Amino acid sequence: MNDILQWLLVYAVVLWCLLRLMHKYAAQAIWQWQAKVSYFFETRQASWSHRLGRFLRPAVAIPQGCQSHCSSCRNCA
């Protein structure tokens, strides 16, 4: 029984590290996948499914550089 729990913990840690690595180097693909999974759960009838979908919903991308119109460098005006 302990061996099974150890392997589950190892698999969980490896999966977590893989997701973090993918999030860093393939952010757009991960964002799209997360949006699809979120939409899948949000369109179901069960209330737990709606909550899970809202939890998984990705954050809106914040523009960087001159697209953000931050006016800190005054080059956008």
MIMAR-607003 format. One record per residue: residue in one letter; x, y, z of N, C-alpha, C in turn. Coordinates in steps of 0.02 Angstrom, whole numbers, always signed. Layout:
N
<torti A&neast X&nnorth Y&nup Z&caeast X&canorth Y&caup Z&ceast X&cnorth Y&cup Z>
...
END
This chain:
77
<torti M&neast +41&nnorth -60&nup +0&caeast +0&canorth +0&caup +0&ceast +43&cnorth +63&cup +0>
<torti N&neast +98&nnorth +62&nup +39&caeast +142&canorth +120&caup +40&ceast +175&cnorth +132&cup -27>
<torti D&neast +192&nnorth +78&nup -62&caeast +223&canorth +86&caup -128&ceast +176&cnorth +121&cup -177>
<torti I&neast +113&nnorth +104&nup -174&caeast +64&canorth +135&caup -218&ceast +58&cnorth +210&cup -203>
<torti L&neast +55&nnorth +227&nup -140&caeast +51&canorth +297&caup -121&ceast +113&cnorth +336&cup -141>
<torti Q&neast +171&nnorth +305&nup -134&caeast +233&canorth +337&caup -155&ceast +233&cnorth +351&cup -230>
<torti W&neast +213&nnorth +301&nup -269&caeast +211&canorth +311&caup -342&ceast +159&cnorth +363&cup -362>
<torti L&neast +103&nnorth +365&nup -328&caeast +53&canorth +416&caup -344&ceast +80&cnorth +486&cup -329>
<torti L&neast +116&nnorth +492&nup -274&caeast +146&canorth +556&caup -257&ceast +200&cnorth +576&cup -308>
<torti V&neast +240&nnorth +529&nup -329&caeast +291&canorth +543&caup -379&ceast +258&cnorth +564&cup -445>
<torti Y&neast +207&nnorth +528&nup -467&caeast +171&canorth +546&caup -528&ceast +140&cnorth +615&cup -522>
<torti A&neast +112&nnorth +631&nup -465&caeast +81&canorth +697&caup -456&ceast +133&cnorth +752&cup -460>
<torti V&neast +190&nnorth +743&nup -429&caeast +244&canorth +793&caup -431&ceast +270&cnorth +801&cup -502>
<torti V&neast +281&nnorth +746&nup -537&caeast +306&canorth +750&caup -606&ceast +255&cnorth +784&cup -651>
<torti L&neast +191&nnorth +769&nup -643&caeast +139&canorth +801&caup -682&ceast +136&cnorth +876&cup -668>
<torti W&neast +141&nnorth +895&nup -604&caeast +141&canorth +966&caup -586&ceast +201&cnorth +1002&cup -618>
<torti C&neast +260&nnorth +972&nup -615&caeast +319&canorth +1003&caup -645&ceast +312&cnorth +1008&cup -721>
<torti L&neast +284&nnorth +958&nup -752&caeast +274&canorth +959&caup -824&ceast +225&cnorth +1015&cup -843>
<torti L&neast +171&nnorth +1023&nup -805&caeast +123&canorth +1076&caup -820&ceast +155&cnorth +1145&cup -811>
<torti R&neast +196&nnorth +1154&nup -759&caeast +229&canorth +1218&caup -748&ceast +279&cnorth +1233&cup -805>
<torti L&neast +314&nnorth +1182&nup -828&caeast +361&canorth +1189&caup -883&ceast +324&cnorth +1208&cup -947>
<torti M&neast +268&nnorth +1174&nup -960&caeast +228&canorth +1190&caup -1019&ceast +199&cnorth +1260&cup -1015>
<torti H&neast +179&nnorth +1281&nup -955&caeast +152&canorth +1348&caup -946&ceast +204&cnorth +1401&cup -961>
<torti K&neast +266&nnorth +1386&nup -947&caeast +319&canorth +1434&caup -958&ceast +339&cnorth +1438&cup -1032>
<torti Y&neast +344&nnorth +1380&nup -1065&caeast +370&canorth +1378&caup -1133&ceast +317&cnorth +1371&cup -1188>
<torti A&neast +257&nnorth +1353&nup -1170&caeast +203&canorth +1347&caup -1218&ceast +140&cnorth +1378&cup -1189>
<torti A&neast +146&nnorth +1441&nup -1170&caeast +92&canorth +1475&caup -1134&ceast +28&cnorth +1479&cup -1175>
<torti Q&neast +33&nnorth +1494&nup -1239&caeast -27&canorth +1501&caup -1281&ceast -64&cnorth +1435&cup -1287>
<torti A&neast -28&nnorth +1381&nup -1297&caeast -60&canorth +1315&caup -1303&ceast -94&cnorth +1295&cup -1238>
<torti I&neast -61&nnorth +1308&nup -1182&caeast -89&canorth +1291&caup -1117&ceast -151&cnorth +1334&cup -1104>
<torti W&neast -149&nnorth +1399&nup -1121&caeast -206&canorth +1443&caup -1112&ceast -266&cnorth +1418&cup -1152>
<torti Q&neast -254&nnorth +1398&nup -1215&caeast -308&canorth +1373&caup -1257&ceast -336&cnorth +1308&cup -1229>
<torti W&neast -293&nnorth +1263&nup -1207&caeast -316&canorth +1200&caup -1179&ceast -357&cnorth +1212&cup -1116>
<torti Q&neast -334&nnorth +1257&nup -1073&caeast -369&canorth +1273&caup -1011&ceast -437&cnorth +1304&cup -1026>
<torti A&neast -441&nnorth +1346&nup -1077&caeast -505&canorth +1377&caup -1096&ceast -554&cnorth +1325&cup -1122>
<torti K&neast -530&nnorth +1277&nup -1161&caeast -574&canorth +1224&caup -1187&ceast -600&cnorth +1179&cup -1132>
<torti V&neast -557&nnorth +1161&nup -1085&caeast -578&canorth +1118&caup -1029&ceast -627&cnorth +1156&cup -985>
<torti S&neast -614&nnorth +1220&nup -973&caeast -659&canorth +1261&caup -933&ceast -727&cnorth +1266&cup -966>
<torti Y&neast -729&nnorth +1278&nup -1032&caeast -793&canorth +1283&caup -1068&ceast -831&cnorth +1217&cup -1066>
<torti F&neast -794&nnorth +1161&nup -1072&caeast -825&canorth +1095&caup -1070&ceast -863&cnorth +1086&cup -1004>
<torti F&neast -831&nnorth +1103&nup -949&caeast -863&canorth +1094&caup -884&ceast -918&cnorth +1145&cup -871>
<torti E&neast -909&nnorth +1206&nup -895&caeast -959&canorth +1258&caup -883&ceast -1024&cnorth +1246&cup -921>
<torti T&neast -1022&nnorth +1209&nup -976&caeast -1082&canorth +1197&caup -1015&ceast -1122&cnorth +1136&cup -991>
<torti R&neast -1099&nnorth +1102&nup -941&caeast -1135&canorth +1044&caup -914&ceast -1189&cnorth +1067&cup -865>
<torti Q&neast -1235&nnorth +1022&nup -850&caeast -1292&canorth +1039&caup -807&ceast -1277&cnorth +1039&cup -733>
<torti A&neast -1232&nnorth +998&nup -711&caeast -1218&canorth +990&caup -639&ceast -1186&cnorth +1053&cup -610>
<torti S&neast -1206&nnorth +1070&nup -549&caeast -1180&canorth +1131&caup -518&ceast -1105&cnorth +1123&cup -501>
<torti W&neast -1084&nnorth +1063&nup -483&caeast -1013&canorth +1052&caup -468&ceast -971&cnorth +1063&cup -532>
<torti S&neast -1001&nnorth +1047&nup -589&caeast -966&canorth +1056&caup -652&ceast -958&cnorth +1130&cup -668>
<torti H&neast -1009&nnorth +1170&nup -654&caeast -1004&canorth +1242&caup -665&ceast -949&cnorth +1272&cup -621>
<torti R&neast -947&nnorth +1251&nup -558&caeast -896&canorth +1277&caup -512&ceast -826&cnorth +1257&cup -535>
<torti L&neast -818&nnorth +1195&nup -557&caeast -753&canorth +1172&caup -582&ceast -733&cnorth +1211&cup -644>
<torti G&neast -780&nnorth +1223&nup -689&caeast -766&canorth +1262&caup -749&ceast -744&cnorth +1333&cup -733>
<torti R&neast -778&nnorth +1365&nup -686&caeast -758&canorth +1432&caup -666&ceast -689&cnorth +1432&cup -633>
<torti F&neast -674&nnorth +1380&nup -594&caeast -609&canorth +1375&caup -562&ceast -553&cnorth +1367&cup -614>
<torti L&neast -567&nnorth +1329&nup -667&caeast -517&canorth +1316&caup -718&ceast -512&cnorth +1371&cup -771>
<torti R&neast -557&nnorth +1419&nup -770&caeast -557&canorth +1472&caup -821&ceast -491&cnorth +1510&cup -818>
<torti P&neast -458&nnorth +1517&nup -877&caeast -393&canorth +1552&caup -877&ceast -402&cnorth +1627&cup -870>
<torti A&neast -350&nnorth +1659&nup -845&caeast -351&canorth +1731&caup -837&ceast -346&cnorth +1765&cup -906>
<torti V&neast -374&nnorth +1824&nup -911&caeast -370&canorth +1862&caup -973&ceast -299&cnorth +1888&cup -981>
<torti A&neast -273&nnorth +1882&nup -1041&caeast -205&canorth +1904&caup -1054&ceast -200&cnorth +1980&cup -1049>
<torti I&neast -149&nnorth +2004&nup -1016&caeast -137&canorth +2075&caup -1009&ceast -85&cnorth +2096&cup -1061>
<torti P&neast -100&nnorth +2144&nup -1103&caeast -52&canorth +2164&caup -1155&ceast +12&cnorth +2193&cup -1124>
<torti Q&neast +66&nnorth +2182&nup -1159&caeast +131&canorth +2207&caup -1137&ceast +155&cnorth +2260&cup -1187>
<torti G&neast +200&nnorth +2302&nup -1166&caeast +231&canorth +2350&caup -1211&ceast +183&cnorth +2406&cup -1230>
<torti C&neast +188&nnorth +2430&nup -1292&caeast +149&canorth +2487&caup -1314&ceast +74&cnorth +2470&cup -1323>
<torti Q&neast +56&nnorth +2406&nup -1327&caeast -14&canorth +2388&caup -1333&ceast -51&cnorth +2399&cup -1267>
<torti S&neast -15&nnorth +2405&nup -1212&caeast -48&canorth +2411&caup -1148&ceast -71&cnorth +2483&cup -1133>
<torti H&neast -45&nnorth +2532&nup -1170&caeast -62&canorth +2602&caup -1160&ceast -53&cnorth +2623&cup -1087>
<torti C&neast +5&nnorth +2605&nup -1059&caeast +18&canorth +2619&caup -989&ceast +38&cnorth +2692&cup -976>
<torti S&neast +61&nnorth +2727&nup -1027&caeast +82&canorth +2797&caup -1025&ceast +140&cnorth +2809&cup -976>
<torti S&neast +179&nnorth +2759&nup -960&caeast +236&canorth +2769&caup -916&ceast +296&cnorth +2797&cup -955>
<torti C&neast +302&nnorth +2779&nup -1018&caeast +358&canorth +2804&caup -1058&ceast +337&cnorth +2861&cup -1105>
<torti R&neast +273&nnorth +2873&nup -1112&caeast +244&canorth +2925&caup -1154&ceast +260&cnorth +2918&cup -1228>
<torti N&neast +277&nnorth +2856&nup -1249&caeast +288&canorth +2844&caup -1320&ceast +224&cnorth +2825&cup -1356>
<torti C&neast +174&nnorth +2806&nup -1319&caeast +110&canorth +2784&caup -1350&ceast +66&cnorth +2843&cup -1371>
<torti A&neast +76&nnorth +2899&nup -1340&caeast +31&canorth +2956&caup -1352&ceast +44&cnorth +2986&cup -1418>
END
